[in-house]
């Protein structure tokens, strides 16, 4: 019986004692048997993931075939040994375009150049409708159909000798990406 009375007395004393609870140093202190305290919960994002640069650029070449031709009527004058009449000459092209499409996750620049072949003696020159470097934006995530692209058109000027009746290499087109 004494033991039972001692246990009941110990329980009664424990219930009457103030309990102090602390969440962390410097936080609110609860000094009663009931109550509450608040603490802010903070969070932050640390980007430790790496995203490597991935370059994927499509270059679509046209045929790059040009024809230099003359048209009109030339009449031989036997008395002066010359031709008379009006003729015109000029270039026509088949597939004289280059299309560059950027599928990369980074923007790229594209520049177009024509270099005349050193062994061609004619005064041929070539130029594109874009001069300098063009910037093509990075591809949009999830939208492959909206990839940035440009189509550049090559134009030749000058004249080609009439003895060159078969397709002959007259130069090179270079696309430079940066």
C-alpha positions in Angstrom: 0.0 0.0 0.0 2.8 2.3 0.8 4.2 1.7 -2.6 0.9 2.5 -4.3 0.6 5.8 -2.3 4.2 6.7 -3.2 3.4 6.2 -7.0 0.2 8.3 -6.8 2.1 11.1 -5.0 4.9 11.0 -7.6 2.4 11.3 -10.4 0.6 14.2 -8.7 3.9 16.1 -8.3 4.9 15.5 -11.9 1.6 17.0 -13.1 2.0 20.1 -11.0 5.6 20.9 -12.2 6.0 23.5 -15.0 7.6 21.9 -18.1 9.9 24.0 -20.3 10.1 22.9 -24.0 12.6 24.6 -26.4 12.7 24.0 -30.2 16.1 25.5 -30.7 18.4 27.9 -29.0 17.0 31.4 -29.3 13.5 30.3 -30.0 10.3 30.9 -28.0 10.1 29.2 -24.6 6.8 27.6 -23.4 6.5 28.0 -19.6 3.2 26.4 -19.1 1.9 22.8 -19.4 0.0 23.9 -22.5 0.8 26.3 -25.3 2.6 26.5 -28.6 5.5 28.1 -30.3 6.2 28.9 -34.0 9.4 28.7 -36.0 9.8 29.7 -39.6 10.8 27.0 -42.0 13.2 28.2 -44.7 14.2 26.6 -47.9 16.4 27.4 -50.9 17.3 25.9 -54.3 20.9 25.2 -55.2 21.4 24.3 -58.9 24.2 21.8 -58.9 23.1 20.1 -62.1 25.4 20.7 -65.1 24.0 21.3 -68.6 26.6 20.6 -71.2 26.5 22.5 -74.5 25.1 20.4 -77.3 25.5 21.5 -80.9 23.4 20.1 -83.7 23.2 22.2 -86.8 21.7 21.0 -90.1 23.2 22.4 -93.4 21.1 21.7 -96.5 22.9 22.4 -99.8 21.2 23.2 -103.0 22.6 21.7 -106.2 24.8 24.9 -106.8 24.6 24.6 -110.5 24.7 27.7 -112.6 24.3 28.3 -116.3 25.8 31.3 -118.1 23.9 31.9 -121.4 23.4 34.3 -124.1 20.1 35.0 -125.8 18.9 37.1 -128.7 19.8 37.2 -132.4 23.3 37.8 -133.7 23.5 38.3 -137.5 26.8 37.8 -139.3 27.8 40.8 -141.5 30.1 39.3 -144.2 31.3 42.8 -145.3 32.6 43.7 -141.8 33.1 40.2 -140.4 31.2 41.2 -137.3 28.0 40.2 -135.6 25.2 42.7 -135.4 22.1 42.5 -133.4 21.1 42.5 -129.7 22.1 39.7 -127.4 21.9 39.5 -123.6 23.9 37.3 -121.3 23.4 36.3 -117.7 23.4 33.7 -115.1 20.6 31.3 -114.1 20.7 29.0 -111.1 19.5 25.6 -110.0 19.6 25.1 -106.3 21.6 28.2 -105.4 20.6 28.2 -101.7 22.1 26.9 -98.4 19.7 26.4 -95.4 21.2 26.3 -91.9 18.9 25.1 -89.0 20.0 25.3 -85.4 18.8 22.4 -83.2 21.4 23.2 -80.5 20.7 24.1 -76.9 22.9 27.2 -77.5 22.7 29.9 -80.1 25.1 29.8 -83.1 26.2 32.2 -85.8 26.4 31.3 -89.4 28.3 33.1 -92.2 28.3 32.3 -95.9 31.2 32.8 -98.3 32.0 32.0 -102.0 35.6 31.5 -103.0 36.4 31.5 -106.7 38.6 28.5 -107.8 42.1 29.8 -108.5 42.4 28.1 -111.8 39.4 29.8 -113.3 40.6 32.7 -115.4 37.2 34.3 -116.0 36.1 37.2 -113.9 33.5 35.3 -111.8 32.4 36.5 -108.4 29.8 35.2 -106.0 27.9 36.8 -103.2 25.2 35.8 -100.7 22.1 37.8 -99.9 23.3 37.8 -96.3 26.6 39.4 -95.5 28.4 38.9 -92.2 27.4 36.4 -89.5 23.7 35.7 -88.6 22.8 34.6 -85.2 20.4 31.6 -84.9 18.8 31.2 -81.5 19.0 28.1 -79.4 16.2 25.5 -79.9 13.2 25.8 -77.7 12.7 22.9 -75.3 9.9 20.6 -76.5 9.4 22.5 -79.8 11.6 21.0 -82.5 9.4 22.4 -85.3 10.3 25.9 -84.3 14.1 25.6 -84.7 15.8 28.9 -85.9 16.9 28.7 -89.5 18.1 30.9 -92.4 18.3 30.3 -96.1 21.0 32.1 -98.0 21.0 32.5 -101.7 24.2 32.6 -103.8 24.3 34.9 -106.9 27.1 34.8 -109.5 28.3 37.7 -111.5 30.9 38.1 -114.3 31.1 36.0 -117.4 32.0 32.4 -118.2 33.9 31.5 -121.4 31.8 30.0 -124.1 34.2 27.0 -124.4 33.0 25.7 -121.0 30.0 23.8 -122.2 30.1 21.1 -119.5 29.5 21.7 -115.8 32.8 23.0 -114.5 33.8 23.7 -110.9 34.3 27.4 -110.6 34.4 27.9 -106.8 33.5 26.7 -103.4 30.8 27.7 -100.9 31.8 27.7 -97.2 29.4 27.9 -94.3 31.2 28.9 -91.1 29.5 28.3 -87.7 30.5 30.0 -84.5 
